[in-house]
Amino acid sequence: MKIGIVGGGIVGSSLFRILSEKHQVKVLDPKVKTQFPTLIHSMLLKGMDVQLAFKSREIYDKYKIERYPFKSYTLGKVDSSILSLWENYGVSIKETEVNWIGEKAIEAQGGDSLVNIKQLTDIPKEQNKVKIELKENIARVFANGRELTREFDTFILSAGSWNSNIVIGEKIPLKPYYCWATVMKGPRQLDKFIVYDYILGFYSRPLLGIGSPLFVAGDGDIIEMEPPEDGILRRPEIKDMELVISRIRTRFTARMIYISGNMCEGTPDMKPVYGRIKDNLYIVAGLNGYGAEVGPGLALLTAQFIEKGEEVKEYLIDRFRGIRDFSLGKEPHEL
Ligand SMILES: Cc1cc2nc3c(=O)[nH]c(=O)nc-3n(C[C@H](O)[C@H](O)[C@H](O)COP(=O)(O)OP(=O)(O)OC[C@H]3O[C@@H](n4cnc5c(N)ncnc54)[C@H](O)[C@@H]3O)c2cc1C
């Protein structure tokens, strides 16, 4: 099959790697997004997302994408059924008092790593800005104004927060939003461990992982905003920035160095979606704040759907049929 992938971020690059084994695949991407060099991959999720994260990890390993494992500490009450689920997927956990945090925590080993996303997304891309017109059963696909519809057997839309701008003619159940994190200087342990603090409401991860005094911290807050067409991201007003930083400083002696952010995308139930939306168009989207965790797994489900017709209903786009408008909720990787 000749397959055109629209958007070569985490999902598009995973799709490219999986589908290129059997098909002729091209990735179309105007490179308007700068990816963070590394992102958290965590198995410490809920429900079927844990299975999807497991599949993602298998994909990273299959395509030799570097992962740097870290121990993590989860603060706050975690349901015993969730802990058992993590253990079933090979994560070692124990409850322990962590002196440098000053709290009891769930220490997890084998569940978290930072993934080299730059390496994952380093694939051949044709620098094309795509627009897709949805009409009856067909998607008409244009790249830099030139129609490509007949040049491919099928297309896959995987342009993250740009998806809803690319598609014209019909509404798709996706909304873009802005999400931020801050680089801070503080205790060196924070560059050695990942912390999910559900008591105060923030997470932290190593910046470099070499025991420097630098770490990255943020929360899962959502600021609805359109993605930039020209790739120049204009930071919106972040109303809760001071509040989140003060929460981090309640726990640790730390100071902010800089704030960074980027675009994310959510669905009506905040879970990712995949499926077929036209005879010649599939979609994989709505990865919100955990695309490195579940994105490659969802790309695999999409490939299995295209090639064998296999469906995993939990993530199918059909669940949103009839939904006209919606508000974004809480990110699903938060417990
Ligand atoms: C501050 C911050 C921290 C985060 N931390 C983590 C983390 O630690 N772990 C984690 O799992 N997730 C994290 N995320 C979320 C993660 O970045 C997203 O879930 C993920 O990038 C979504 O992947 P995607 O492939 O759907 O889209 P993207 O990675 O956004 O890729 C979309 C691609 O589409 C392209 N595109 C845009 N317009 C067009 C067009 N017209 N035609 C064709 N292509 C187009 C873009 O250039 C881009 O390459 C974080 C996000 C932010 C903002």
PDBQT file of the ligand as one rigid body, heavy atoms in Angstrom, charges set to zero:
ROOT
HETATM    1  C1  LIG A 401       5.540  20.892  28.480  1.00  0.00    +0.000 C 
HETATM    2  C2  LIG A 401       5.156  19.524  27.981  1.00  0.00    +0.000 A 
HETATM    3  C3  LIG A 401       5.691  18.398  28.596  1.00  0.00    +0.000 A 
HETATM    4  C4  LIG A 401       5.322  17.119  28.144  1.00  0.00    +0.000 A 
HETATM    5  N1  LIG A 401       5.873  16.046  28.763  1.00  0.00    +0.000 NA
HETATM    6  C5  LIG A 401       5.531  14.791  28.350  1.00  0.00    +0.000 A 
HETATM    7  C6  LIG A 401       6.154  13.652  28.941  1.00  0.00    +0.000 A 
HETATM    8  O1  LIG A 401       7.061  13.764  29.771  1.00  0.00    +0.000 OA
HETATM    9  N2  LIG A 401       5.733  12.425  28.527  1.00  0.00    +0.000 N 
HETATM   10  C7  LIG A 401       4.774  12.263  27.564  1.00  0.00    +0.000 A 
HETATM   11  O2  LIG A 401       4.418  11.132  27.250  1.00  0.00    +0.000 OA
HETATM   12  N3  LIG A 401       4.201  13.338  26.954  1.00  0.00    +0.000 NA
HETATM   13  C8  LIG A 401       4.561  14.585  27.325  1.00  0.00    +0.000 A 
HETATM   14  N4  LIG A 401       4.008  15.676  26.704  1.00  0.00    +0.000 N 
HETATM   15  C9  LIG A 401       2.970  15.455  25.672  1.00  0.00    +0.000 C 
HETATM   16  C10 LIG A 401       3.543  15.057  24.317  1.00  0.00    +0.000 C 
HETATM   17  O3  LIG A 401       4.463  16.040  23.882  1.00  0.00    +0.000 OA
HETATM   18  C11 LIG A 401       2.378  14.913  23.310  1.00  0.00    +0.000 C 
HETATM   19  O4  LIG A 401       1.416  14.018  23.820  1.00  0.00    +0.000 OA
HETATM   20  C12 LIG A 401       2.873  14.372  21.980  1.00  0.00    +0.000 C 
HETATM   21  O5  LIG A 401       3.841  15.226  21.412  1.00  0.00    +0.000 OA
HETATM   22  C13 LIG A 401       1.717  14.186  21.000  1.00  0.00    +0.000 C 
HETATM   23  O6  LIG A 401       2.232  13.459  19.907  1.00  0.00    +0.000 OA
HETATM   24  P1  LIG A 401       1.620  13.575  18.447  1.00  0.00    +0.000 P 
HETATM   25  O7  LIG A 401       2.437  12.699  17.571  1.00  0.00    +0.000 OA
HETATM   26  O8  LIG A 401       0.147  13.361  18.501  1.00  0.00    +0.000 OA
HETATM   27  O9  LIG A 401       1.810  15.094  17.998  1.00  0.00    +0.000 OA
HETATM   28  P2  LIG A 401       3.108  15.971  17.935  1.00  0.00    +0.000 P 
HETATM   29  O10 LIG A 401       4.248  15.299  18.596  1.00  0.00    +0.000 OA
HETATM   30  O11 LIG A 401       2.688  17.311  18.408  1.00  0.00    +0.000 OA
HETATM   31  O12 LIG A 401       3.425  16.046  16.372  1.00  0.00    +0.000 OA
HETATM   32  C14 LIG A 401       2.597  16.716  15.460  1.00  0.00    +0.000 C 
HETATM   33  C15 LIG A 401       3.362  16.915  14.173  1.00  0.00    +0.000 C 
HETATM   34  O13 LIG A 401       2.461  17.426  13.174  1.00  0.00    +0.000 OA
HETATM   35  C16 LIG A 401       3.169  18.368  12.405  1.00  0.00    +0.000 C 
HETATM   36  N5  LIG A 401       2.254  19.264  11.697  1.00  0.00    +0.000 N 
HETATM   37  C17 LIG A 401       1.741  20.443  12.133  1.00  0.00    +0.000 A 
HETATM   38  N6  LIG A 401       0.990  21.015  11.145  1.00  0.00    +0.000 NA
HETATM   39  C18 LIG A 401       1.023  20.181  10.088  1.00  0.00    +0.000 A 
HETATM   40  C19 LIG A 401       0.428  20.219   8.779  1.00  0.00    +0.000 A 
HETATM   41  N7  LIG A 401      -0.338  21.239   8.369  1.00  0.00    +0.000 N 
HETATM   42  N8  LIG A 401       0.686  19.195   7.939  1.00  0.00    +0.000 NA
HETATM   43  C20 LIG A 401       1.448  18.130   8.325  1.00  0.00    +0.000 A 
HETATM   44  N9  LIG A 401       2.040  18.044   9.567  1.00  0.00    +0.000 NA
HETATM   45  C21 LIG A 401       1.810  19.051  10.423  1.00  0.00    +0.000 A 
HETATM   46  C22 LIG A 401       4.080  19.074  13.415  1.00  0.00    +0.000 C 
HETATM   47  O14 LIG A 401       5.176  19.710  12.780  1.00  0.00    +0.000 OA
HETATM   48  C23 LIG A 401       4.519  17.903  14.309  1.00  0.00    +0.000 C 
HETATM   49  O15 LIG A 401       5.708  17.311  13.869  1.00  0.00    +0.000 OA
HETATM   50  C24 LIG A 401       4.395  16.965  27.098  1.00  0.00    +0.000 A 
HETATM   51  C25 LIG A 401       3.872  18.089  26.453  1.00  0.00    +0.000 A 
HETATM   52  C26 LIG A 401       4.260  19.362  26.879  1.00  0.00    +0.000 A 
HETATM   53  C27 LIG A 401       3.719  20.545  26.152  1.00  0.00    +0.000 C 
ENDROOT
TORSDOF 0
